[in-house]
Amino acid sequence: MKNTSDVKKWMSLVGVLIMVNTAAMGQDLEAYVNIALMNSPKLQAKQLTYESSLVAVSEVGSIPNTTIGGGYFVQEAETRVGPQRAKLSASQMFPWFGTLKAKKQASGALAESDRFELESTTRDITLKVKQAYYRLYEKKASIEIIEENLNILKTYEELALNELENNRTTMVDVLKIRIQINELKNQKEVVNEELVSDIKGFNLLLNRSILEEVKIVDTLRVTQEVFSKENLIDNPKLLKIEAMKEATAQSELAATKENAPSIGVGLDYVFVDERDMVMPDNGKDIVMPMVNLSIPLFSKKFTSKRKQLQLQQEALANTKIDAENELETLFEDNLAALNNAKRTISTQTENVHQAKQAEQVILTTYQTGTIDFEQVLEVQQLILKYQLSTLQALTAYHNSKAALESLTK
C-alpha cells in the first residue's frame, strides 16, 4: 500500500497550473522590454531620424539667403557731383505669400511620419520581446512537465519490479516502462537544448551578452480582456501614411505658390569722390533702393511637380486602404487564435483531469492484487500529451494577446 501512496503523491503534482498571480511576470517582462527598447540600435536610428526631421522643419521655413555684393570702379564713372569710386549692394528675395508656411507644414508632416515610424518600431520590438519570452516560458514549463512525468514513470517502474518479484507481471511491462522513460529523457534533452538556444537569441534581441541570465516565471494565466477593432485607426502604421499624405498635400500647395512671382528688395550704395570745384552736393554718395520680381515664365517644371505630388497622394490613399485591410486581417486572425487558444486550454485541462481519473481507476486495481501497466502507460502518455497541448495553447494565447495589444494599444 505504500507504493500506491507514492503513486498518488506523484499524481497530485502533475499538471500545468494556469491561474496564478502574474504581478512578478509583468514586472520581469516589462523590464526586459525596457532593456530591449533602450539597447535597440534600430530604435536609436529611428529616434535620430526623427530628431533630424524636426531640425529640417526650421530649415525649410527660412527665407532665401541675403545677397551682398561690392565692386570697385577701375575706370571711374563721372557724375555731376563727382566720380564714382566703389559700390556696395544688398538684396533679399521673398517667396510668394504662404510659400514658406506650406513648405514648413509639409516638413512638419514628414517629421510626424517619422515619429509614427518610431512608435511603430517601438511596438514591433515590444511584440518580439514578449513573444520570445513566451517561447522561453513554454520550453521551461515543458521541461518541468516532462520531469514530473519521468518521476511518475520511475515510480511505476518500482511498482512493476515489485509485481515482477511477486510473479504478477512480466519483464515486458518493466521494459515498456523503461522505454518510455528513455523517450522522455531524450525529449527533455531536446527541449533543454532548444531552451539554451532560445535564451541566447532572447539576449541578442535585447542587444546584450548571450551569457546574461534570463528569469522566466513559473506560471502564466489567462485573463479576460476586450480588444476593439475601432482602435486600429490609432495604429502608428496608418497614422504615418496619413502624415505622409498631409506632407504631399502641403508640398503641392507650396509648388503652386512657387509658380507665383518672387519679390525682392535691395539697396545699392555708391561711393562718390569730390570734384575739384565748389558745387552743390559735391561728392555726395548715391543711395538707390530697389524692388524686383522673379517671374517663372517657364512653369512646366512646377506643373510637373504638382502632378507628381497629386499622384503620390493617390498612391498613399491606396496604400492606406491596403494597410487598413492588412491590419484588420491581423486583428481578426489573432482574435480568432486567442479565442481558440482559450477554448483549447479549457478542453485540454478537462482532458487532463479525466485522464487522471482514468489512471486512478486503473491504480485502484492494485489493491486487488493486479495492475495493468500497459493501460497505465497509455493513460500516462495521454496525460503528458494533454499537458503539453495545454501549455502550447497557453503560449499561443499570450502570443495572440501581445499581437492584439500591439495592434490596438
C-alpha positions in Angstrom: 0.0 0.0 0.0 3.0 2.3 0.5 3.8 2.2 -3.3 0.2 3.1 -4.1 0.5 6.1 -1.8 3.7 7.2 -3.6 1.9 7.0 -6.9 -0.9 9.1 -5.7 1.5 11.6 -4.3 3.3 12.0 -7.7 -0.1 12.2 -9.5 -1.1 15.2 -7.4 2.0 17.1 -8.7 1.2 16.5 -12.4 -0.5 19.3 -14.5 0.0 22.8 -15.7 -1.1 25.5 -13.2 -2.7 28.2 -15.3 -4.3 30.5 -12.8 -1.6 32.3 -10.8 -0.7 35.8 -9.6 1.2 37.4 -12.6 2.5 40.5 -10.9 6.1 39.2 -10.9 5.7 38.1 -14.5 4.5 41.5 -15.6 7.4 43.2 -13.8 10.1 40.9 -15.3 8.7 41.1 -18.8 8.3 44.9 -18.6 11.9 45.2 -17.5 13.1 43.1 -20.5 11.0 45.1 -22.9 12.6 48.3 -21.5 16.1 46.9 -21.8 15.3 46.0 -25.5 14.0 49.4 -26.2 16.9 51.1 -24.5 19.6 49.0 -26.3 18.0 48.6 -29.7 20.2 50.2 -32.4 17.3 50.1 -34.8 15.2 52.2 -32.4 18.1 54.6 -31.8 18.4 55.0 -35.6 14.7 55.8 -35.8 15.0 58.3 -33.0 17.9 60.1 -34.7 16.0 60.2 -37.9 13.0 61.8 -36.2 15.2 64.4 -34.5 16.8 65.2 -37.8 13.5 65.7 -39.4 12.5 68.1 -36.6 15.6 70.2 -37.3 14.7 70.2 -41.0 11.4 72.0 -40.3 13.3 75.1 -39.3 15.4 74.9 -42.3 12.6 74.9 -44.9 10.8 77.7 -43.1 13.7 80.1 -43.6 13.8 82.8 -46.3 16.5 82.5 -49.0 20.0 83.8 -48.3 20.6 87.6 -48.4 22.8 88.6 -51.4 25.6 91.1 -50.6 28.0 92.4 -53.1 30.6 95.1 -53.7 32.6 96.5 -56.5 35.4 98.9 -57.3 35.4 101.1 -60.4 38.7 100.5 -62.2 37.7 103.3 -64.5 35.8 105.9 -62.6 32.4 106.8 -63.9 31.9 110.5 -63.8 28.8 112.1 -62.5 27.8 115.6 -62.0 28.7 115.5 -58.3 31.9 113.6 -58.7 33.5 110.3 -59.9 32.0 107.0 -58.6 34.7 105.1 -56.7 33.0 101.9 -55.4 29.6 100.3 -54.9 28.0 98.1 -52.2 24.8 96.3 -52.8 22.4 94.1 -50.7 19.3 92.3 -51.9 16.8 89.8 -50.4 14.3 87.7 -52.3 11.0 86.7 -50.6 8.8 83.8 -51.9 5.2 84.4 -52.7 2.9 84.8 -49.7 2.3 81.4 -47.9 5.0 79.5 -49.7 7.3 79.2 -46.7 4.4 78.3 -44.5 3.3 75.5 -46.8 6.9 74.1 -47.0 7.2 74.3 -43.2 3.9 72.4 -42.8 5.0 69.8 -45.3 8.3 69.3 -43.5 6.4 69.1 -40.1 4.1 66.5 -41.5 7.1 64.4 -42.7 8.6 64.8 -39.2 5.3 63.5 -37.8 5.5 60.5 -40.1 9.0 59.8 -38.7 7.5 60.0 -35.2 4.9 57.4 -36.1 7.6 55.2 -37.6 9.4 55.5 -34.3 6.3 54.4 -32.4 5.6 51.6 -34.8 9.2 50.3 -34.4 8.7 50.5 -30.6 5.6 48.4 -30.8 7.3 45.9 -33.1 10.3 45.4 -30.7 7.9 45.1 -27.8 5.9 42.4 -29.5 9.1 40.5 -30.5 10.4 40.6 -26.9 7.1 39.4 -25.5 6.7 36.5 -27.9 10.3 35.5 -27.5 9.8 35.5 -23.7 6.7 33.3 -24.0 8.7 30.8 -26.1 11.2 30.6 -23.2 8.3 30.0 -20.8 6.9 27.2 -23.0 10.3 25.5 -23.1 10.9 25.8 -19.4 7.4 24.6 -18.5 7.7 21.7 -21.0 10.9 20.5 -19.2 9.1 20.7 -15.8 6.1 18.7 -17.1 8.5 16.1 -18.6 10.4 15.8 -15.4 7.2 15.3 -13.4 6.1 12.6 -15.8 9.6 11.0 -15.5 9.3 10.8 -11.8 5.9 9.2 -12.1 7.2 6.6 -14.6 10.1 5.8 -12.2 7.5 5.1 -9.5 5.7 2.9 -12.0 9.0 1.1 -12.7 9.4 0.4 -9.0 5.8 -1.0 -8.8 6.4 -3.1 -11.9 9.6 -4.6 -10.4 7.7 -5.4 -7.2 5.0 -7.0 -9.2 7.6 -9.0 -11.1 9.1 -10.3 -7.9 5.6 -11.5 -6.9 5.0 -13.1 -10.4 2.0 -10.8 -11.0 3.5 -9.2 -14.1 6.2 -9.9 -16.7 9.5 -8.3 -17.6 7.9 -6.9 -20.8 5.9 -4.4 -18.7 9.1 -3.3 -17.0 10.9 -2.9 -20.3 8.0 -0.9 -21.8 8.2 1.5 -18.8 11.9 1.8 -19.2 11.5 2.5 -23.0 9.0 5.3 -22.1 11.4 6.7 -19.6 14.2 6.8 -22.2 11.9 8.5 -24.6 11.1 11.2 -22.1 14.7 11.7 -21.2 15.6 12.2 -24.8 12.6 14.6 -25.2 13.8 16.6 -22.2 17.3 16.9 -23.6 16.0 18.2 -26.9 13.8 20.8 -25.3 16.6 21.8 -23.0 18.9 22.4 -26.0 16.2 24.5 -27.6 15.8 26.5 -24.4 19.5 27.3 -24.2 19.5 28.4 -27.8 16.4 30.5 -27.3 17.9 32.2 -24.3 20.9 33.3 -26.4 18.5 34.6 -29.1 16.5 36.4 -26.4 19.6 38.1 -25.1 20.6 39.1 -28.6 17.2 40.6 -29.1 17.9 42.7 -26.0 21.3 43.6 -27.6 23.3 42.3 -24.6 25.6 39.4 -23.9 24.3 35.9 -24.7 25.5 34.7 -21.3 23.2 37.0 -19.4 20.7 35.2 -17.1 17.1 35.3 -18.1 14.5 34.9 -15.3 11.4 33.1 -16.5 8.2 33.0 -14.5 6.9 29.7 -13.2 3.3 30.2 -14.4 1.1 32.3 -16.7 -2.6 32.8 -16.6 -5.5 33.6 -18.9 -7.0 37.0 -18.4 -10.3 38.5 -19.6 -9.6 41.4 -21.9 -11.6 43.1 -24.6 -9.9 44.3 -27.8 -11.8 46.7 -30.1 -11.2 46.8 -33.9 -12.1 50.5 -33.8 -8.8 51.2 -32.1 -7.0 50.2 -35.3 -7.4 53.8 -36.5 -4.8 54.9 -34.0 -2.2 52.4 -35.2 1.0 54.2 -36.0 1.3 52.5 -39.4 -1.9 54.2 -40.5 -1.1 57.5 -38.8 2.3 57.5 -40.6 0.6 57.2 -44.0 -1.9 59.9 -43.1 1.0 62.2 -42.1 2.7 61.5 -45.4 -0.5 62.4 -47.3 -0.6 65.7 -45.5 3.1 66.3 -46.3 2.4 65.7 -50.1 -0.7 67.9 -49.9 1.3 70.8 -48.4 4.1 70.2 -50.8 1.6 70.5 -53.7 0.4 73.8 -52.2 4.0 75.1 -51.9 4.6 74.1 -55.6 1.6 76.1 -56.6 2.8 79.1 -54.8 6.3 78.7 -56.2 4.7 79.3 -59.6 3.9 82.8 -58.5 6.5 85.7 -58.7 9.1 86.1 -56.0 9.5 89.6 -54.6 12.9 91.1 -54.0 14.1 94.2 -52.2 17.6 95.7 -52.2 19.8 98.7 -51.8 22.8 100.0 -53.7 25.2 102.4 -52.1 27.7 104.2 -54.4 30.7 105.9 -53.0 31.4 109.2 -54.9 34.6 111.3 -54.7 34.5 115.1 -54.6 35.3 117.2 -57.6 38.0 119.9 -57.5 35.4 122.7 -57.5 32.8 124.2 -55.4 29.3 122.9 -56.3 26.2 121.7 -54.5 26.2 118.1 -53.3 29.9 117.8 -54.3 31.0 114.2 -53.5 27.6 113.1 -52.3 27.2 109.3 -52.2 24.4 107.7 -54.1 21.7 105.6 -52.3 19.4 103.6 -54.5 16.6 101.4 -53.1 15.4 98.6 -55.4 12.5 96.3 -55.9 12.4 93.4 -58.3 10.3 90.4 -59.3 11.3 86.9 -60.3 8.7 85.7 -62.7 8.6 82.0 -63.6 7.7 82.4 -67.3 8.5 78.8 -68.0 6.3 77.0 -65.4 6.4 73.5 -66.9 8.5 72.2 -64.0 6.0 73.4 -61.4 3.1 71.8 -63.3 5.1 68.5 -63.5 5.9 68.7 -59.8 2.3 69.3 -58.8 1.2 66.4 -60.9 3.8 64.1 -59.2 2.5 65.2 -55.8 -1.1 64.6 -56.8 -0.2 61.0 -58.0 1.7 60.4 -54.7 -1.4 61.4 -52.7 -3.5 58.9 -54.7 -0.9 56.2 -54.2 -0.8 57.0 -50.4 -4.6 56.8 -50.3 -4.5 53.3 -51.8 -1.6 52.3 -49.6 -3.6 53.3 -46.6 -6.6 51.2 -47.7 -4.3 48.2 -48.1 -2.7 48.8 -44.7 -6.2 49.1 -43.1 -7.2 45.8 -44.7 -3.9 44.1 -43.6 -4.3 45.4 -40.0 -7.9 44.3 -39.9 -6.9 40.8 -41.1 -4.2 40.6 -38.5 -6.7 41.7 -35.9 -9.3 39.1 -36.9 -6.7 36.3 -37.2 -5.2 37.0 -33.8 -8.6 37.4 -32.1 -9.7 34.1 -33.5 -6.4 32.5 -32.4 -6.8 33.9 -28.9 -10.4 32.6 -28.6 -9.4 29.2 -30.0 -6.4 29.0 -27.5 -8.8 29.8 -24.6 -11.1 27.0 -25.7 -8.2 24.6 -26.2 -6.9 25.4 -22.7 -10.3 24.7 -21.2 -10.8 21.5 -23.1 -7.3 20.1 -22.6 -7.4 21.0 -18.9 -10.6 18.9 -18.6 -8.9 16.1 -20.6 -6.0 16.1 -18.2 -8.5 15.9 -15.3 -10.4 13.0 -16.8 -7.2 11.1 -17.8 -6.0 11.4 -14.2 -9.3 9.9 -13.1 -8.9 7.1 -15.5 -5.4 6.5 -14.1 -6.7 6.4 -10.6 -9.3 3.8 -11.6 -6.5 1.7 -13.0 -4.4 2.1 -9.9 -7.2 1.0 -7.6 -6.9 -2.4 -9.1 -3.5 -2.7 -7.4 -5.4 -3.2 -4.1 -7.0 -6.3 -5.6 -3.5 -7.7 -6.4 -3.3 -6.9 -10.2 -2.3 -3.9 -12.2 -2.4 -3.4 -16.0 0.8 -1.5 -16.7 0.1 -1.3 -20.4 -3.1 0.7 -19.7 -1.3 2.8 -17.2 1.3 3.8 -19.8 -1.4 4.6 -22.3 -3.2 6.9 -19.9 0.1 8.4 -18.8 1.0 9.2 -22.4 -2.4 10.9 -22.8 -1.8 13.0 -19.7 1.5 14.1 -21.0 0.0 14.9 -24.4 -2.8 16.9 -22.9 -0.5 18.8 -20.6 1.8 19.8 -23.4 -1.1 20.7 -25.5 -2.5 22.9 -22.8 0.9 24.6 -22.5 1.1 25.2 -26.2 -2.4 26.7 -26.2 -1.4 28.9 -23.3 1.6 30.2 -25.1 -0.5 30.8 -28.3 -3.0 32.7 -26.2 -0.3 35.1 -24.9 1.3 35.5 -28.3 -2.1 36.5 -29.8 -2.8 38.7 -26.8 0.5 40.5 -27.3 -0.2 40.9 -31.0 -3.6 42.4 -30.4 -2.1 44.8 -27.9 0.5 45.8 -30.4 -2.3 46.5 -33.0 -4.7 48.4 -30.8 -2.9 49.9 -27.8 
